[in-house]
Amino acid sequence: MNEIAPKNVNLNIRVKSKFNFGGRDTKIDIRDSELILIEKLTTRREFNLPPGLYEISTFLGDGKRTSQVVEVFESQLTVINLEPDLDYQPAPPKDNSQFKKIEELNQDNQLGLTILDEDTDFTIYSAESYWIVQHKDAMQKMPVITLEKNGSYIQASLPISQGHRYSVTCHVKQVLNSKYGHVEINISQSRAMAFGLECMLKSGQIIKAAEVASNALEALIEKYTDPTGATLAALILYKTRRLDDTSKKMLINLARNHDWLPDAKIILALYLAHTGDLDKSMKLACEASKKRILLTESFSLLFDLLRYWPDTEHNEKRNEALARLAQIAPLVVWRSMYLTTTVNGD
């Protein structure tokens, strides 16, 4: 897009993102036609460049590196727009009455896959090849979807919660054996901040995710009331050693206000163990071991924390917690982001 250039400006870059204050603080790279980096990690948006071809690139909220090649002219303003390249997701219905309890669903069973009602308290809307799952009532426990195929049973924790209207849905794809595990589960794209963190974790962009996780943790706790999204932010901060006293306080509130979500206690226990507060760490770890966990990585981290506990003072409690986890561990599908267990039918 070319316009009349303001004085000394011939390139304007517009970034669309739910992160970094609407993209204003998203860092971009500019390379010339020989791929020489001429602007690195800049938050500037207007440039005066010699005429020629340039590659503009950045990481946005889809977990991918977005890039465009653009031609810049001496006396014309070239404007480019960078926005996430999101995979397709069907939108949830505007009318909540279209969400059904599992026993009310018309399951056509084309894939031989059936949702079982295992004491669930969420509702589902079928759209194309997806189940859209929502939770509106007060949370009492981790929501778990149970699927049956050819006599085998799959149970997966769901990243949904009661709270802000943007934190109550996730999408479950009606196909097994995806690259993300037996069941492909995604936070709904309407939860843009949490969805972006999920995408970056799945694509391995952990350092890029860490750049936005601090602000995301606060926003997902205090503004959007999205505890499962906030758990992703807290995990990213822990993995990149960026948990500090401020985020610790937010994590304490997350664990206290959402007792049904043990992952917050696990991450806090890991942090406290690292800082030497072993009594509180063990207390939180044991409490977390008694509940269904959301993230496979949280389960793994808790297992390792208990296995390699640095002293023998809490051996009895530690062994009890380890025994609880050891019963589940052989059933875990380790490549799944959200804790998924399988049991083969007889």
Secondary structure as GFF3:
##gff-version 3
##sequence-region A 1 346
A	DSSP	beta_strand	2	4	.	.	.	ID=ss1
A	DSSP	beta_strand	11	15	.	.	.	ID=ss2
A	DSSP	beta_strand	28	31	.	.	.	ID=ss3
A	DSSP	beta_strand	37	42	.	.	.	ID=ss4
A	DSSP	beta_strand	46	47	.	.	.	ID=ss5
A	DSSP	beta_strand	52	59	.	.	.	ID=ss6
A	DSSP	beta_strand	65	72	.	.	.	ID=ss7
A	DSSP	beta_strand	76	82	.	.	.	ID=ss8
A	DSSP	three_ten_helix	96	98	.	.	.	ID=ss9
A	DSSP	three_ten_helix	102	104	.	.	.	ID=ss10
A	DSSP	beta_strand	113	116	.	.	.	ID=ss11
A	DSSP	beta_strand	123	127	.	.	.	ID=ss12
A	DSSP	beta_strand	130	134	.	.	.	ID=ss13
A	DSSP	beta_strand	144	149	.	.	.	ID=ss14
A	DSSP	beta_strand	152	157	.	.	.	ID=ss15
A	DSSP	three_ten_helix	165	167	.	.	.	ID=ss16
A	DSSP	beta_strand	169	178	.	.	.	ID=ss17
A	DSSP	beta_strand	181	187	.	.	.	ID=ss18
A	DSSP	alpha_helix	192	202	.	.	.	ID=ss19
A	DSSP	alpha_helix	206	218	.	.	.	ID=ss20
A	DSSP	pi_helix	219	223	.	.	.	ID=ss21
A	DSSP	alpha_helix	227	239	.	.	.	ID=ss22
A	DSSP	alpha_helix	245	257	.	.	.	ID=ss23
A	DSSP	alpha_helix	262	275	.	.	.	ID=ss24
A	DSSP	alpha_helix	278	289	.	.	.	ID=ss25
A	DSSP	alpha_helix	296	307	.	.	.	ID=ss26
A	DSSP	alpha_helix	315	328	.	.	.	ID=ss27
A	DSSP	three_ten_helix	329	331	.	.	.	ID=ss28
A	DSSP	beta_strand	340	343	.	.	.	ID=ss29
###
